[in-house]
Amino acid sequence: MKENKDKLYIFGEVLFDCFPTGEEILGGAPFNVAWHLQAFGDQPTLISRVGKDSQGTRVLKAMEKWQMDTNAVQVDDENPTGQVDITIDAGEPRYDIAAPSAYDFITSAQLSAPPAHGILYHGTLCLRNQVSRSTYEKISHNNKLKIFLDVNLRSPWWQREEALAWLKKAHWVKMNQEELQLLGKHETTSIEEQMAELQTTYELEQLIVTRGAQGTIIRTAAGDFHSLVPEKNLKIVDTVGAGDAFSAVYIHGLRSGCSIAESLQHAQKFASKVIGLRGATTADLYFYQEFMASISS
């Protein structure tokens, strides 16, 4: 395994996932990824924005306690910290995403140190507003950054052509099977053919497609496929953040120089562990230490 000192930049939303039981848990795909990566020792920089409100204060305090860098988290005087109402329908989460939210207004003017080189992660939700979208476009012009795009198509906050435009900038792209069908051209073809078409069209280094209990498939630029199915009979509390858990470990593997097979195995294992939590993250450091020990033994 080679050592890589490239910086990790995570761009996008931080919000509270609000469950019917009354629980409010810190979330948002970029925040979840940054939170996990911090626990893995990767020290990511989260570029986001919170409201000047009690929830924004909770975000910053939680980050400070987790020893995360808060310098790139902006504070908005007008718009509230993000919030999502989550309901569970037939075991799958449904999302009611508040708008506008502070993370829609990430401004380049308040970025004291724009990303220089390394890996830049972002999703699609954070690009729904022109302000944050413009900031991302300025950042992504830097060709010293390699981009990991995590596709999260949340209705009504996405448009097909816009989502495809983000693929043009990306090196690695992760999406689920439903999103592959929405963005691909031929719904009747096999998943391998759909992946090949999308990957070759956008010249991606890797296309990663998650399929829940059916497992994950990865296609490389060379046309090779890697796949893995998770263990059965897993303890499931909810599946919120499972994809983000996968992304975090996979990015950790990219930065550490792991093989695709290793990264896939470790990422699938961590995603299976996270579905045993309520919500996408935990402040229990032992949860992460136990996982890191399990993949290094």
C-alpha positions as CSV (number, residue, x, y, z in Angstrom):
1,M,0.0,0.0,0.0
2,K,1.5,3.4,-1.0
3,E,1.2,6.4,1.2
4,N,-0.6,9.4,-0.3
5,K,-0.5,12.9,1.2
6,D,-3.1,14.4,-1.1
7,K,-5.6,16.6,0.7
8,L,-9.2,15.6,0.8
9,Y,-11.9,18.3,0.2
10,I,-15.5,17.6,0.8
11,F,-18.0,20.1,-0.8
12,G,-21.6,20.3,0.0
13,E,-24.4,20.1,2.5
14,V,-24.5,19.6,6.2
15,L,-27.9,19.2,7.7
16,F,-30.0,17.4,10.4
17,D,-31.8,14.2,9.5
18,C,-35.1,14.4,11.4
19,F,-36.8,11.0,12.1
20,P,-40.5,10.4,13.0
21,T,-39.3,9.2,16.4
22,G,-38.2,12.8,17.2
23,E,-34.4,12.1,16.8
24,E,-32.3,14.7,15.0
25,I,-29.0,13.4,13.7
26,L,-26.3,15.2,11.9
27,G,-26.2,14.3,8.3
28,G,-26.0,15.3,4.6
29,A,-24.0,13.1,2.3
30,P,-20.9,15.3,2.2
31,F,-20.9,15.8,6.0
32,N,-21.3,12.1,6.6
33,V,-18.4,11.3,4.3
34,A,-16.2,14.0,6.0
35,W,-17.2,12.7,9.5
36,H,-16.2,9.2,8.7
37,L,-13.0,10.2,7.0
38,Q,-12.0,12.2,10.1
39,A,-12.5,9.1,12.2
40,F,-10.2,7.2,9.8
41,G,-7.5,9.8,10.3
42,D,-7.7,11.5,6.8
43,Q,-8.4,15.0,8.1
44,P,-10.7,16.2,5.3
45,T,-11.6,19.9,4.8
46,L,-15.4,20.3,4.7
47,I,-16.6,23.2,2.6
48,S,-20.1,23.9,3.6
49,R,-22.4,26.5,5.2
50,V,-24.7,26.6,8.2
51,G,-27.2,29.1,9.5
52,K,-26.6,31.5,12.3
53,D,-29.0,29.5,14.5
54,S,-29.0,26.9,17.2
55,Q,-28.6,24.1,14.8
56,G,-25.7,25.7,13.1
57,T,-24.0,26.1,16.5
58,R,-24.6,22.4,17.1
59,V,-22.9,21.5,13.8
60,L,-19.8,23.5,14.6
61,K,-19.6,22.3,18.2
62,A,-19.9,18.6,17.0
63,M,-17.2,19.2,14.4
64,E,-14.9,20.8,17.0
65,K,-15.4,17.9,19.4
66,W,-14.7,15.4,16.6
67,Q,-11.5,17.5,15.9
68,M,-12.7,18.4,12.4
69,D,-11.5,21.5,10.6
70,T,-14.3,24.2,10.7
71,N,-12.4,26.9,8.9
72,A,-14.2,26.3,5.6
73,V,-17.7,26.1,7.1
74,Q,-19.4,29.4,6.4
75,V,-22.1,31.0,8.6
76,D,-25.2,32.4,7.0
77,D,-27.1,35.3,8.6
78,E,-30.2,34.8,6.5
79,N,-30.8,31.2,5.7
80,P,-31.3,28.3,8.2
81,T,-29.2,25.3,8.7
82,G,-30.3,22.5,6.5
83,Q,-32.9,20.0,7.6
84,V,-34.5,16.8,6.1
85,D,-37.6,15.1,7.4
86,I,-37.1,11.3,6.9
87,T,-39.8,8.7,6.8
88,I,-39.2,5.0,6.4
89,D,-41.4,3.3,3.8
90,A,-41.1,-0.5,3.3
91,G,-37.6,-0.3,4.8
92,E,-36.4,2.5,2.5
93,P,-35.9,6.1,3.5
94,R,-37.9,8.9,2.0
95,Y,-36.6,12.5,2.2
96,D,-38.4,15.8,2.5
97,I,-35.6,18.3,2.0
98,A,-36.0,21.9,3.3
99,A,-35.3,24.8,0.9
100,P,-33.7,27.2,0.9
101,S,-31.0,26.2,3.3
102,A,-27.7,27.7,4.2
103,Y,-25.7,25.1,2.2
104,D,-27.4,26.4,-0.9
105,F,-25.3,29.6,-0.5
106,I,-21.7,28.5,-0.2
107,T,-19.8,31.5,-1.6
108,S,-16.3,31.6,-3.2
109,A,-15.8,35.0,-1.6
110,Q,-15.7,33.4,1.9
111,L,-13.3,30.6,0.9
112,S,-10.0,31.8,2.6
113,A,-8.0,28.9,1.0
114,P,-9.5,27.3,-2.1
115,P,-8.7,23.7,-2.7
116,A,-5.2,23.4,-4.3
117,H,-4.6,19.7,-5.1
118,G,-5.9,16.3,-4.0
119,I,-9.3,14.7,-4.1
120,L,-12.5,16.8,-4.2
121,Y,-15.7,15.0,-3.2
122,H,-19.2,16.4,-3.9
123,G,-22.7,15.2,-4.4
124,T,-25.5,16.6,-6.6
125,L,-28.0,18.0,-4.0
126,C,-25.6,20.8,-3.0
127,L,-25.6,22.0,-6.6
128,R,-29.3,22.7,-6.8
129,N,-28.8,26.4,-6.1
130,Q,-26.9,28.8,-8.4
131,V,-24.8,30.2,-5.6
132,S,-23.2,27.0,-4.4
133,R,-23.1,25.7,-8.0
134,S,-21.1,28.7,-9.1
135,T,-18.7,28.2,-6.2
136,Y,-18.2,24.6,-7.1
137,E,-17.6,25.4,-10.8
138,K,-14.8,27.8,-9.8
139,I,-13.2,25.2,-7.5
140,S,-13.5,22.4,-10.0
141,H,-11.6,24.4,-12.7
142,N,-8.4,23.4,-10.9
143,N,-7.0,20.5,-12.9
144,K,-4.8,19.5,-9.9
145,L,-8.0,18.2,-8.2
146,K,-9.4,14.7,-8.9
147,I,-13.2,14.6,-8.5
148,F,-15.2,11.9,-6.7
149,L,-18.9,12.5,-7.6
150,D,-21.5,10.9,-5.4
151,V,-24.8,11.0,-7.3
152,N,-27.8,11.6,-5.1
153,L,-30.9,12.3,-7.1
154,R,-33.5,13.7,-4.8
155,S,-36.7,14.9,-6.4
156,P,-37.5,17.6,-7.2
157,W,-33.9,18.9,-6.8
158,W,-32.3,17.6,-9.9
159,Q,-32.3,17.7,-13.7
160,R,-30.9,15.1,-15.9
161,E,-28.8,17.3,-18.2
162,E,-27.3,19.1,-15.2
163,A,-26.4,15.8,-13.5
164,L,-24.8,14.5,-16.6
165,A,-22.7,17.8,-16.9
166,W,-21.2,17.0,-13.5
167,L,-20.1,13.6,-14.8
168,K,-17.9,15.3,-17.4
169,K,-15.7,16.8,-14.7
170,A,-15.5,13.6,-12.5
171,H,-12.8,10.9,-12.3
172,W,-14.8,8.5,-10.1
173,V,-18.6,8.4,-9.9
174,K,-20.8,6.5,-7.5
175,M,-24.5,6.0,-7.9
176,N,-27.2,3.4,-7.2
177,Q,-28.9,1.2,-9.8
178,E,-32.0,3.4,-10.0
179,E,-29.8,6.4,-10.7
180,L,-27.9,4.5,-13.4
181,Q,-31.2,3.8,-15.1
182,L,-32.3,7.5,-14.8
183,L,-29.0,8.8,-16.3
184,G,-28.4,6.1,-18.8
185,K,-29.8,5.9,-22.3
186,H,-31.1,2.3,-22.6
187,E,-33.2,1.0,-19.7
188,T,-33.7,-2.4,-21.2
189,T,-30.0,-3.3,-21.5
190,S,-28.0,-5.2,-18.8
191,I,-26.5,-3.3,-15.9
192,E,-23.0,-4.0,-17.3
193,E,-23.9,-2.5,-20.7
194,Q,-25.5,0.5,-19.0
195,M,-22.3,1.0,-17.0
196,A,-20.1,0.6,-20.0
197,E,-22.0,3.2,-22.0
198,L,-22.0,5.8,-19.2
199,Q,-18.4,5.2,-18.3
200,T,-17.0,5.4,-21.9
201,T,-19.2,8.4,-22.7
202,Y,-17.8,10.4,-19.8
203,E,-14.3,8.9,-19.7
204,L,-14.6,7.9,-16.1
205,E,-11.7,6.2,-14.3
206,Q,-14.2,4.2,-12.3
207,L,-18.0,3.9,-12.2
208,I,-19.3,2.5,-9.0
209,V,-23.0,1.2,-8.8
210,T,-24.5,0.2,-5.5
211,R,-27.5,-2.2,-5.5
212,G,-28.4,-2.7,-1.8
213,A,-28.6,-6.3,-0.8
214,Q,-27.5,-7.3,-4.4
215,G,-24.1,-5.7,-3.7
216,T,-21.9,-3.3,-5.6
217,I,-20.4,-3.4,-9.1
218,I,-17.4,-1.4,-10.2
219,R,-16.3,-0.9,-13.8
220,T,-12.8,0.4,-14.6
221,A,-11.6,2.5,-17.5
222,A,-10.0,-0.7,-18.9
223,G,-13.4,-2.4,-19.0
224,D,-12.8,-4.7,-16.0
225,F,-15.6,-5.4,-13.6
226,H,-15.4,-6.0,-9.8
227,S,-18.4,-7.0,-7.7
228,L,-19.2,-8.0,-4.2
229,V,-22.4,-9.0,-2.4
230,P,-22.8,-8.1,1.3
231,E,-23.4,-10.7,4.0
232,K,-27.0,-11.8,4.6
233,N,-29.0,-11.5,7.8
234,L,-27.4,-8.1,8.8
235,K,-28.7,-6.1,11.7
236,I,-30.6,-3.2,10.1
237,V,-31.9,-0.2,12.0
238,D,-32.2,2.0,8.9
239,T,-30.3,2.4,5.6
240,V,-29.8,6.1,5.9
241,G,-26.2,7.0,5.1
242,A,-25.1,3.5,3.9
243,G,-24.0,4.9,0.6
244,D,-22.1,7.7,2.3
245,A,-20.3,5.1,4.5
246,F,-19.3,3.2,1.4
247,S,-18.0,6.4,-0.3
248,A,-15.9,7.4,2.7
249,V,-14.1,4.1,3.0
250,Y,-13.7,3.9,-0.8
251,I,-12.1,7.4,-0.8
252,H,-9.9,6.3,2.1
253,G,-8.7,3.4,0.0
254,L,-8.1,5.7,-3.0
255,R,-5.9,8.0,-0.9
256,S,-4.1,5.0,0.7
257,G,-3.4,3.3,-2.6
258,C,-5.5,0.2,-1.9
259,S,-6.5,-2.1,-4.8
260,I,-10.0,-1.9,-6.1
261,A,-10.8,-5.3,-4.6
262,E,-9.6,-4.2,-1.1
263,S,-11.4,-0.9,-1.3
264,L,-14.6,-2.6,-2.4
265,Q,-14.4,-5.2,0.3
266,H,-13.7,-2.7,3.1
267,A,-16.3,-0.2,1.8
268,Q,-19.0,-2.8,1.7
269,K,-18.2,-4.0,5.1
270,F,-18.4,-0.5,6.6
271,A,-21.7,0.2,4.9
272,S,-23.1,-3.0,6.3
273,K,-21.9,-1.8,9.8
274,V,-23.5,1.6,9.4
275,I,-27.0,0.3,8.7
276,G,-27.0,-1.0,12.3
277,L,-27.1,2.7,13.4
278,R,-29.9,5.1,13.7
279,G,-29.0,7.7,11.1
280,A,-25.7,7.9,9.2
281,T,-23.1,8.8,11.8
282,T,-22.1,8.2,15.4
283,A,-19.9,9.9,17.9
284,D,-18.8,6.6,19.3
285,L,-15.1,6.5,18.4
286,Y,-14.9,2.8,19.3
287,F,-17.3,2.1,16.4
288,Y,-14.6,3.3,14.0
289,Q,-11.7,1.8,15.9
290,E,-13.3,-1.6,15.8
291,F,-13.9,-1.3,12.1
292,M,-10.3,-0.2,11.3
293,A,-8.9,-3.0,13.4
294,S,-11.1,-5.5,11.5
295,I,-9.7,-4.5,8.1
296,S,-6.1,-4.3,9.2
297,S,-6.0,-7.7,10.9
